[in-house]
Amino acid sequence: MKIAILGAGAWGTALSTSFSGAGHDVVLWTRNRDDCAALTRDRASRYLPGIALPASVRIDPDLASALAGRELVIVATATAGLRDTLAAVRAIAKPPALLWACKGFESASRELPHQIVAAAIPGAHQVAALSGPSFALEVARGQPTALVCASKDARFAASMAAALNSPRLRIYSSADMAGVELGGALKNVIAIAAGISDGLELGRNARAALVTRGLAEITRLGVAMGGKPETFAGLAGVGDLVLTCTGDLSRNREVGVRLAQGQGLDTALAELGHVSEGVASARAARDHARTRKVELPIAEAVCGVLFEGLAPREAVQQLLARDPRAE
C-alpha cells in the first residue's frame, strides 16, 4: 500500500519504520525543513535514539508531493496539530482513506480527534483512529505490538486492519471509534496519577489500586460519552492503561513522577522534550465529567495538582479520605 505519514515525531517515525519493514511504500512528511534535512542526511530521528530509518522511506517537506498518488494518509502529529494538518491536507485534495494516530482531547475545544476530522473534512467516510498500547521506540525496534483500528464503518476498519497487519504489528478492528479514542485519551490522565504515586514511593499495592480504580473512571465517563463498555476491557482501554501507568517510557507517568518529586509543571514538560497529552486531557476529562455528572475523583485530584497548586501528597490524602463504598 502507498502510505503518506504526516508528522515525523517519535510516533510518525516509528510507524514509518514499521510499515516500511512490512513492505509498504512509505513517504514521511514533516513541515520542519531542518528536521527533514536531518532525517534525510542521518536516516535517524532525535526522538528515537538508536533506530535507523529504512532507506526505503522517502522524506518529503512538501505536503502536495507527499500526498501525490497515496492510497492512505496517516496523521501522526500530536492532537494539538491535527486540525491544522487536516486543513492543509484538505486544501490540496481530499484523501482517499485517512487514519490518525494521535490521542487525547484538543485543548481549546475539548473535542476528540474524530470530531476534529468531521469538521475539517466534511463528508469523509473512510476514516479511522489507530490506537492501543504502544511505545513508539518498541514499535520502531520491531518488538511485538497490538493496536486497534476503529471506525464507524466496520468494513473500513476491518479492511485497514487487514492491510496494515504484520507479524511485528498486529492490528485488530473495532466499530467503536468514540470508545477507542476515549480510552486513549483518559488513560493518560490516570498515568499522571500513577506517576505521582510512584514518585511518592507509595508502592505497588497503591499503583495497582490506582490503575484499577482509574479503569473504573475511564469506563464511567467513556460510556457516558458514547463508548461501549467492552471497549474499555480491550487494547484501547485496559491494555493502554496498564502500559502507560507502568512503563518507564511513558511520558505521562514521567510527568507525575517529576511533580511528586517537587518539580514544577512547566519545568517538567520542558525537560521531558515530548508532548504529554495527559495534561490537556485532564482538564477536558474533568469538564466533560462535570457536564454529565460523572464522578472522576482521580482525574479531579490530578487537575488539582496540575492547575490549582494542590500538593501531590495532599491529593493522595484526599483520595484516601473518601468514604468507603461498594466496588
ZISUL-V65850 format. One line per field, one symbol per residue. ss: DSSP state (A for helix, B for strand, O for the rest). phi: phi as a letter, one per 30 degrees, with the letter a starting at -180 (. if undefined). burial: + if it has 16 or more other C-alpha atoms within 10 Angstrom, else -. A space follows every 50 residues. Layout:
ss->???
phi->???
burial->???
This chain:
ss->OBBBBBOOOAAAAAAAAAAAAOOOBBBBBOOOAAAAAAAAAAOBOOOOOO OBOOOOOBBBOOAAAAAOOOOBBBBOOOAAAAAAAAAAAAAAOOOOOBBB OOOOOOOOOOOOAAAAAAAAOOOOOOBBBBBOOOOAAAAAAOOOBBBBBB OOOAAAAAAAAAAAOOOOBBBBBBOOAAAAAAAAAAAAAAAAAAAAAAAO OOOAAAAAAAAAAAAAAAAAAAAAOOOOAAAAAOAAAAAAAAAAAAOOOO AAAAAAAAAAOOOOAAAAAAAAOOOOAAAAAAAAAAAAAAAAOOOOAAAA AAAAAAAOOOOAAAAAAAAAOOOOOOO
phi->.cbcccjcdddddddedddddcjddccccbdddddddddddchacddbei ccdedddccbdcdddddeiddbcccbddedcddddddddddcadddbbbb bcbjcdddciddedddddddbeidcdbaccbkdadedddddidebbbbcb bdceddeddddddcdaedbdbccaccddddddedddddddddddddeddd hdjdeddddddddddddededdddcjdcedddccedcddddddddbdddd ddddededdddjddddddddddibdcdddddddddddddddchcdbdddd dddeddbbiddeddddddddddddadd
burial->-++++++++++++++++++++--+++++++----++--++--+++-++-- +-+---+++++-+--++--+-+++++++++-++-++--+-----+-++++ +++++++--+++++-++--++----++++++++++++-++++--++++++ ++++-+++-++--+++-++-++++++++++++++++++++++++++++++ ------+--+++++++++++++++--+++-++-+++++++++++++---+ ++++++++++----+--++------+++++++++++-++------+++++ ++++++----++--++-----------
